[in-house]
Amino acid sequence: MNCMCLSFLESKDFNVQFVTIKEKYLHTRKQKIN
């Protein structure tokens, strides 16, 4: 049970990091276009 909970938290953390990176990437792309 603990392992499942841990892996879930890790995946959530990863998703948050991924979204943040994606937003930064899109933001820099917009700046380059303008």
CNS distance restraints for C-alpha pairs under 8 A (distance, minus, plus):
assign (resid   1 and name CA) (resid   5 and name CA) 6.33 0.50 0.50
assign (resid   2 and name CA) (resid   6 and name CA) 6.10 0.50 0.50
assign (resid   3 and name CA) (resid   7 and name CA) 6.14 0.50 0.50
assign (resid   4 and name CA) (resid   8 and name CA) 6.12 0.50 0.50
assign (resid   5 and name CA) (resid   9 and name CA) 6.26 0.50 0.50
assign (resid   6 and name CA) (resid  10 and name CA) 6.18 0.50 0.50
assign (resid   7 and name CA) (resid  11 and name CA) 6.12 0.50 0.50
assign (resid   8 and name CA) (resid  12 and name CA) 6.17 0.50 0.50
assign (resid   9 and name CA) (resid  13 and name CA) 6.10 0.50 0.50
assign (resid  10 and name CA) (resid  14 and name CA) 6.11 0.50 0.50
assign (resid  11 and name CA) (resid  15 and name CA) 6.14 0.50 0.50
assign (resid  12 and name CA) (resid  16 and name CA) 6.29 0.50 0.50
assign (resid  13 and name CA) (resid  17 and name CA) 6.29 0.50 0.50
assign (resid  14 and name CA) (resid  18 and name CA) 6.06 0.50 0.50
assign (resid  15 and name CA) (resid  19 and name CA) 6.14 0.50 0.50
assign (resid  16 and name CA) (resid  20 and name CA) 6.21 0.50 0.50
assign (resid  17 and name CA) (resid  21 and name CA) 6.15 0.50 0.50
assign (resid  18 and name CA) (resid  22 and name CA) 6.05 0.50 0.50
assign (resid  19 and name CA) (resid  23 and name CA) 6.10 0.50 0.50
assign (resid  20 and name CA) (resid  24 and name CA) 6.22 0.50 0.50
assign (resid  21 and name CA) (resid  25 and name CA) 6.06 0.50 0.50
assign (resid  22 and name CA) (resid  26 and name CA) 6.15 0.50 0.50
assign (resid  23 and name CA) (resid  27 and name CA) 6.00 0.50 0.50
assign (resid  24 and name CA) (resid  28 and name CA) 6.21 0.50 0.50
assign (resid  25 and name CA) (resid  29 and name CA) 6.23 0.50 0.50
assign (resid  26 and name CA) (resid  30 and name CA) 6.22 0.50 0.50
assign (resid  27 and name CA) (resid  31 and name CA) 6.40 0.50 0.50
assign (resid  28 and name CA) (resid  32 and name CA) 6.25 0.50 0.50
assign (resid  29 and name CA) (resid  33 and name CA) 6.25 0.50 0.50
assign (resid  30 and name CA) (resid  34 and name CA) 6.29 0.50 0.50
